[in-house]
């Protein structure tokens, strides 16, 4: 499971100590949004190419130096929020594809432009509009990808599924444009704030992960790795389940192919900017330990802040925090929190393997079997790691596993699209979004 940090124009340090590099060095990845191109009301090709130059400067300074993979976000979320007006949808599509076409050497991966809803312009939110503009966007993408296999390998197709109508629209477009002949990588969107809005406790991406896997298996020329990205994820139950799904799909594929799952979030950076202290986790030989950020051992600091400048900088910031003084740089502690969360991710992967969780799924024939074995495992983990395996966390994981087992049985027994669509439909109903398209 790969974590992709979200960066912005203001990620660097005015005083020449740039902690962004420490983060990208830890993760080997970085994501930057095209919203810089579309932030003004009179955006166009000029602002798009100006943003491209700015993005390249950031890349050279903070990504290329670490040989990290650079992801470009299409800025579709800005359209969702209403920052880009509905009457600019066609212009947004054209400008995005100008970037996709002319800057194709500037990134390692890029996400499709999806326009599922506009919270600032209710008139946009009809089935006809959403279908029309998203088909227009994906048709333009297809035209570019068809002529350049290397670009197709960089492109992540985003599925939207927050309502039954959205799923039906994206499914229809996928079939009509025959995207299975072009798409190599998949991504799941529309999940930012979804759990808080709906009060669901299960992870909202389970059903669509299986749909993407179905598409991968039925693609015309699939890659040797099934790549799936989860947009805007950061909570523990979601990350645990992404790690589990990646290993489950790897078991399905066995020797045929591999898996590469990733997620992005700005949350770890924002947390470190706001909190005066936080727990720093460290995984060593299968044991997870933690310490307060201001007491982080030197060996960990040296691992994270590799240059003398960065190391001395964080040491000074720690001393300031200890005596209650203001720190010089709001970003100074962000690499520490990123490191901590990467260790938690590795811990989740270790636990799934250590307790043979995928094997339990593969050998079980009924849900009761799965429930019984996992109940025993989580009792043990709750005693050993109470700060991670809280009662709320365990309930969420168990519910995720129960839901996933239904899809697992579909894969073991049926594997047809009609049956999959039926259980996806039931799953989306459980999410319970009320604001359906007109």
Buried (B, 14 or more C-beta within 10 A) or exposed (E): BBBBBBBBBEBBBEEEBBBBBBBBBBBBBBBBBBBBBBBEEEBBBEBBBEBBEBBBEBBEBBBEEBEBBBBBBBBBBBBBBBBBBBEBBEBBBBBBBBBBBEBBEBBBBBBBBBBBBBEEBEEBBEBEBBBBBBBBBBBBBBEBBEEEEEBBBBBBBBBBBBBBBBBBBBBEBBEEBEBBEBBBBBBBBBBBEBBEBBEBEBBBBBBBBBBBBBBBBEBEEBBEBBBBBBBBBBEBBBBBBBBBBBBBBBEBBEEEBBBBBBBBBBBBBBBBBEEEEBEBBBBEEEEBEBBEBBEBEEEBBEEBBBEEEBBEBBEBBBEBBEEEEEBBBBBBBBBBBBBBBBBBBBBBBBBBBEBEBBEBBEEBEEBEBBBEBBEEBBEEBBEEBEEBBEEEBBBBBBBBBBBBBBBBBBBEEEEEBEEBBEBBEEBBEEBEBEEEBE
